Amino acid sequence: MAYILIHGSGQKVTSWNETSSYMKSDKKVLCPNLSSILKGKEASYNNLYASFVEYCNRVNGQIHLCGLSLGGILALNYALDFPENINSLVLIGTPYKIPKIIFNIQNTVFRILPKSVFENMEFSKKDIFVLGNSMKKLNFSNMLQNITCSTLIICGKKDGMNIRSAHYLKENIKNAKLKIIENTGHVINEENPKVLAKELDEFYNG
């Protein structure tokens, strides 16, 4: 059985290296590179999600999906569309809908940042804008009750943008568990990888 760890839009696939190194070694861990699985197609959400579906459907048997931010959105979307393929779901710092005001502020900040800042991300500056603009209307709030697999919601206590979403997901996904990680912000896999690995192992082994 495969454990798929999906990075956020502002990260590289290597952001999972330390977390996965702390996880118990009996697990088959896969970390897709989101920009690479697009295979040259425009970085719209529809294209990315279609590529992600193709990636997951190539894996034999049921899968454990764990995603952070954009990765969590993709994982949530897949779990809703292909419940028969999912063994468990972990959503880290994941919004259930795109907060438009915060999104517009973020877009303004991104617009004035130099291209060099985006060198530490899998997506280019241009692709970040294409992706973000294609996600404005995403809203899973009316579908969350359809999630039936084992689900863990994780959020850093300092992740002010997503803490309310974490509680909303916990309340609206049947039997979901919520873990708040102290002294940690949004990118938990980089800020607190050892604690994250412990939480994941406990969830998967439980």
Protein Blocks (a to p, Z undefined) as FASTA:
>chain_A
ZZdddddfkbcfklmmmmmmmpcfkbccddddfklmnnopacbfklmmmmmmmmmmmpgc
jdddddehjlmmmmmmmmmmmmmlpmbdcdehiafbdcfklmmmmmmmmmmpcfklmmmp
fbdfklmmmmmmmmmmgcfklmmmmpmbdcdddddfklmmlmmmmmmmmmmmghiacddd
ehiafklmlmmmmlmmmmmmmmmmZZ
